[in-house]
Amino acid sequence: MSDDIIRRDPRAEWIARNRLHPLHEAMKQAGAAAEVRGPSGLIRRNPHAVGFIGPNGIKRIDRLNGNAQSTAGRRAAAKTVELPLHRVETPDYYIAVVPDLVGGRLTAHDKDVLGQAHQLIAQLGGAGAVVAICFGESREDSFDKAGVDRLMQFSDASFDGYSPEARVTALQNVEKSLSPKFWLFPDSIAGGFEIGCRLAARLDERPLTQAWQVGLESSICRGAGGSSDITRATERILLLAQECANPIDETRHEVLPLEAVEVTAVTARVQDLGQVSVDPNSIALAEAEFILSAGNGVHDWDNFHRAATLLGATEGGSRVVVDDGHMPRFRQVGASGTWVTARVYIAVGISGAVQHLQGIGQCDKVIAVNTDVSCDMVKRAALSVIDDSNEVLTELMKLVAEYRQQEVTDAA
Ligand SMILES: Cc1cc2nc3c(=O)[nH]c(=O)nc-3n(C[C@H](O)[C@H](O)[C@H](O)COP(=O)(O)OP(=O)(O)OC[C@H]3O[C@@H](n4cnc5c(N)ncnc54)[C@H](O)[C@@H]3O)c2cc1C
């Protein structure tokens, strides 16, 4: 990948700005950036970081390559931030977390639940360890940064796809071998709610649902479709709402493997016949996992629709394109349209007005395609492509076609 491409590390930038962060000093020294890209996207010069103190104590400024060095330093700093390792050598007890792992990766909701597990350990005291129990194929490579101390992976084919009976039997066996102090599930439609309820029924315990403020004695849960709060005694099985706790972001964890417990063959009454391909545009926008969204910066609509079809993405749009009649009203994303929760949201030619950003607040990864490097969508995005929307979409379609062709050739 070319070094000319500016890649921002929002986390490293945030640590460098946040004087209270434990890694602030290390980051500041490593970064000591003479040039930083400010929140508006403009390059800001820090005159205090330019130069060095000479042997006689006088500051010297090397005008030939001072900035070059510091930019390199900043890049190096962004790469070398290493979080302190949190170790639990011999756990006194376990807190079990069963993440949804949609597509084999931790969701933002899973990370909140792992954060909650560590909050419980902080309240309980002692050497508690968070054990993540995962089913099926995992593609996650950042369990350590999400707070997983121990990992138990069930990768047998019987746990693939929709297999609630096998999974609950496995969890029941984990209960027998580890006796976790708490069982934590994301209260989600991606599996957490169902598995959590099934486990509670098996163990003959009452789960706490939609919990978002958890204490050892009592917890607050959302009720009445999220319009009111109910305070209940804390149970051992917790189905947690999104944003119940901050995800882990200041420590690394060991992710030591725990051997999966034995599970004898389970007679499954539910049979998973596999996924059925559907027209992405028939998926409700609020439930779509992958959205290609158009704004006023899209000028070739045929090309946009072609790209959405080829990528298998659900189409969305800003209010301007809906008002202009390019898309039906139900495709509008934003405060006065639909609030979306996609794992990937590609915003093509959308400026990022506050009403639009409100609607994509829950999206995991936002990618911006825009000609304006300083627009708010670029600031919100995890990845930005600064170029004409039409050219980017055309190039993207070419790459996808090549990739698929390569797959066919490799399979032959
Ligand atoms: C009460 C109220 C409610 C609203 N609710 C919503 C809502 O729910 N959803 C919503 O979206 N808006 C809503 N709006 C409107 C909102 O304020 C913005 O006007 C709207 O989001 C702007 O849409 P846009 O980004 O597509 O267009 P613009 O603001 O015109 O932005 C176009 C973008 O495309 C880029 N661009 C231009 N040409 C190209 C090119 N060739 N290639 C790539 N990029 C290019 C530009 O740099 C710019 O960033 C609401 C407004 C009000 C007052």
The ligand as a Gaussian input file, in Angstrom:
#p B3LYP/6-31G(d) Opt

LIG

0 1
 C      -35.600000      18.626000      10.216000
 C      -34.618000      18.028000       9.265000
 C      -34.518000      16.663000       9.169000
 C      -33.599000      16.093000       8.288000
 N      -33.510000      14.756000       8.222000
 C      -32.604000      14.206000       7.409000
 C      -32.452000      12.779000       7.316000
 O      -33.172000      12.020000       7.972000
 N      -31.521000      12.283000       6.487000
 C      -30.690000      13.081000       5.725000
 O      -29.837000      12.553000       4.999000
 N      -30.821000      14.405000       5.778000
 C      -31.759000      14.993000       6.580000
 N      -31.883000      16.335000       6.589000
 C      -31.134000      17.111000       5.595000
 C      -29.694000      17.360000       5.974000
 O      -29.611000      18.513000       6.774000
 C      -28.811000      17.555000       4.720000
 O      -29.354000      18.597000       3.958000
 C      -28.698000      16.328000       3.845000
 O      -28.348000      15.202000       4.615000
 C      -27.611000      16.562000       2.804000
 O      -27.611000      15.506000       1.914000
 P      -26.288000      15.162000       1.070000
 O      -25.154000      14.965000       1.978000
 O      -26.648000      14.060000       0.142000
 O      -26.103000      16.466000       0.166000
 P      -25.059000      17.654000       0.233000
 O      -25.073000      18.291000       1.540000
 O      -25.324000      18.479000      -0.974000
 O      -23.633000      16.926000       0.091000
 C      -23.179000      16.346000      -1.085000
 C      -21.797000      15.783000      -0.817000
 O      -21.339000      15.136000      -1.974000
 C      -19.981000      15.513000      -2.220000
 N      -19.775000      15.454000      -3.674000
 C      -20.170000      16.320000      -4.627000
 N      -19.813000      15.875000      -5.842000
 C      -19.196000      14.694000      -5.651000
 C      -18.630000      13.741000      -6.524000
 N      -18.623000      13.906000      -7.854000
 N      -18.062000      12.635000      -5.992000
 C      -18.055000      12.439000      -4.647000
 N      -18.579000      13.312000      -3.773000
 C      -19.155000      14.428000      -4.273000
 C      -19.837000      16.897000      -1.660000
 O      -18.492000      17.137000      -1.316000
 C      -20.749000      16.827000      -0.443000
 O      -20.029000      16.390000       0.679000
 C      -32.782000      16.920000       7.464000
 C      -32.880000      18.305000       7.597000
 C      -33.774000      18.858000       8.455000
 C      -33.858000      20.331000       8.577000

